[in-house]
Amino acid sequence: MQPAYVHSPDPGGSRPPESEVSPDLSASDDRQRLQRTYALLTVGVPTLGFIAAIVSAFVHGVTRAEWILFGVMYAGTALGIEAGFHRYFSHRAFRGGRFVTYLLGGLGSMAGQGPILFWAAIHRRHHGATDRDGDPHSPWLHGEGFTRKLRGLAHAHFGWLFRTDRTDWARLTPDLLRDRDVIGINAQYPFWLAAGLLLPAIAGALAMGIPGLWRGMLWGGFVRIFLLDHVTWAINSFGHVFGRRPYPSKDHSGNIALLALPSFGGSWHNNHHAFPSSARNDHHLYQIDLSGLFIEGLARVGLVRDVNQPRRSARRAPRKP
């Protein structure tokens, strides 16, 4: 049974084919080194920044300005990832003009989780073979036994970043490749990433003087990236092992209420897998979905249109596998 929508979802939100890796699986040594270096930087640099911020907090304390910078940058980039990279670019759950594309594309790029085409291709590949062979970050493909399950959980959380393969971006993201604005933002990824570090540094300097440069970059930059990374990765790992599953399916996606706020609604993961092209993940009043509310706000002021939402009757009747 297919999910019922207010209107038909965009082709970008449909399930991609399960064979999503190009025929040539043998990556060159240079490609392997490049990918592993990028993965090491993605995981390692924010981790070092987070450790430095903790040390700084013990020595100097944390000012209100630092908390504000962290909160503002976290909220903006979390919306960029969940409302932007996830629902807008990967699933085409709603349509927006150039302003929305640059707003969500820029904020998502500042999160430091990779450029749009990489993020969308990996996520569409995940939906095409969830928790089966071909899923790039399933925790269920490493065998039985406690040790192997821990290894699978670590792989799903961040280990998959170090695995070298050739995801066919062109095959998975043809709609995005036709959008010149998306291509431009994708190519500008280093600029947006740098901006995500420099903006809180400059704001910190304005608020706290010269020491605010590094303190703003630490809390509004590296700490924010570190925490948002692990919240996003936790949906890949813990969100496919734990959590409630009101919609039975062939995968292991679960709803994790504790992560609803920090993930801006992304942790209602079973809801999302039941209705992948929906702009809203909250199916009950107690389910907080800040990204869904943000998208609804954009729609109310006319900045987005064609917002996909499952009908209430479909949400009341869980799907069968």
Secondary structure in CASP SS format (residue, H / E / C, confidence):
PFRMAT SS
TARGET T0000
AUTHOR 0000-0000-0000
METHOD secondary structure of the structure
MODEL  1
M C 1.00
Q C 1.00
P C 1.00
A C 1.00
Y E 1.00
V C 1.00
H C 1.00
S C 1.00
P C 1.00
D C 1.00
P H 1.00
G H 1.00
G H 1.00
S C 1.00
R C 1.00
P C 1.00
P C 1.00
E C 1.00
S C 1.00
E C 1.00
V E 1.00
S C 1.00
P C 1.00
D C 1.00
L C 1.00
S C 1.00
A C 1.00
S C 1.00
D H 1.00
D H 1.00
R H 1.00
Q H 1.00
R H 1.00
L H 1.00
Q H 1.00
R H 1.00
T H 1.00
Y H 1.00
A H 1.00
L H 1.00
L H 1.00
T H 1.00
V H 1.00
G H 1.00
V H 1.00
P H 1.00
T H 1.00
L H 1.00
G H 1.00
F H 1.00
I H 1.00
A H 1.00
A H 1.00
I H 1.00
V H 1.00
S H 1.00
A H 1.00
F H 1.00
V H 1.00
H H 1.00
G C 1.00
V C 1.00
T C 1.00
R H 1.00
A H 1.00
E H 1.00
W H 1.00
I H 1.00
L H 1.00
F H 1.00
G H 1.00
V H 1.00
M H 1.00
Y H 1.00
A H 1.00
G H 1.00
T H 1.00
A H 1.00
L H 1.00
G H 1.00
I H 1.00
E H 1.00
A H 1.00
G H 1.00
F H 1.00
H H 1.00
R H 1.00
Y H 1.00
F H 1.00
S H 1.00
H C 1.00
R C 1.00
A C 1.00
F C 1.00
R E 1.00
G E 1.00
G C 1.00
R H 1.00
F H 1.00
V H 1.00
T H 1.00
Y H 1.00
L H 1.00
L H 1.00
G H 1.00
G H 1.00
L H 1.00
G H 1.00
S H 1.00
M H 1.00
A C 1.00
G C 1.00
Q C 1.00
G C 1.00
P C 1.00
I H 1.00
L H 1.00
F H 1.00
W H 1.00
A H 1.00
A H 1.00
I H 1.00
H H 1.00
R H 1.00
R H 1.00
H H 1.00
H H 1.00
G H 1.00
A C 1.00
T C 1.00
D C 1.00
R C 1.00
D C 1.00
G C 1.00
D C 1.00
P C 1.00
H C 1.00
S C 1.00
P C 1.00
W C 1.00
L C 1.00
H C 1.00
G C 1.00
E C 1.00
G C 1.00
F H 1.00
T H 1.00
R H 1.00
K H 1.00
L H 1.00
R H 1.00
G H 1.00
L H 1.00
A H 1.00
H H 1.00
A H 1.00
H H 1.00
F C 1.00
G H 1.00
W H 1.00
L H 1.00
F H 1.00
R C 1.00
T C 1.00
D C 1.00
R C 1.00
T E 1.00
D C 1.00
W H 1.00
A H 1.00
R H 1.00
L H 1.00
T C 1.00
P H 1.00
D H 1.00
L H 1.00
L H 1.00
R C 1.00
D C 1.00
R H 1.00
D H 1.00
V H 1.00
I H 1.00
G H 1.00
I H 1.00
N H 1.00
A H 1.00
Q C 1.00
Y H 1.00
P H 1.00
F H 1.00
W H 1.00
L H 1.00
A H 1.00
A H 1.00
G H 1.00
L H 1.00
L H 1.00
L H 1.00
P H 1.00
A H 1.00
I H 1.00
A H 1.00
G H 1.00
A H 1.00
L H 1.00
A H 1.00
M H 1.00
G C 1.00
I C 1.00
P H 1.00
G H 1.00
L H 1.00
W H 1.00
R H 1.00
G H 1.00
M H 1.00
L H 1.00
W H 1.00
G H 1.00
G H 1.00
F H 1.00
V H 1.00
R H 1.00
I H 1.00
F H 1.00
L H 1.00
L H 1.00
D H 1.00
H H 1.00
V H 1.00
T H 1.00
W H 1.00
A H 1.00
I H 1.00
N H 1.00
S H 1.00
F H 1.00
G H 1.00
H H 1.00
V C 1.00
F C 1.00
G C 1.00
R E 1.00
R C 1.00
P C 1.00
Y C 1.00
P C 1.00
S C 1.00
K C 1.00
D C 1.00
H C 1.00
S C 1.00
G C 1.00
N E 1.00
I C 1.00
A H 1.00
L H 1.00
L H 1.00
A C 1.00
L C 1.00
P C 1.00
S C 1.00
F C 1.00
G C 1.00
G C 1.00
S C 1.00
W E 1.00
H H 1.00
N H 1.00
N H 1.00
H H 1.00
H H 1.00
A H 1.00
F C 1.00
P C 1.00
S C 1.00
S C 1.00
A C 1.00
R C 1.00
N C 1.00
D C 1.00
H C 1.00
H C 1.00
L C 1.00
Y C 1.00
Q C 1.00
I C 1.00
D C 1.00
L H 1.00
S H 1.00
G H 1.00
L H 1.00
F H 1.00
I H 1.00
E H 1.00
G H 1.00
L H 1.00
A H 1.00
R H 1.00
V C 1.00
G C 1.00
L C 1.00
V E 1.00
R E 1.00
D C 1.00
V C 1.00
N C 1.00
Q C 1.00
P E 1.00
R C 1.00
R H 1.00
S H 1.00
A H 1.00
R H 1.00
R H 1.00
A C 1.00
P C 1.00
R C 1.00
K C 1.00
P C 1.00
END
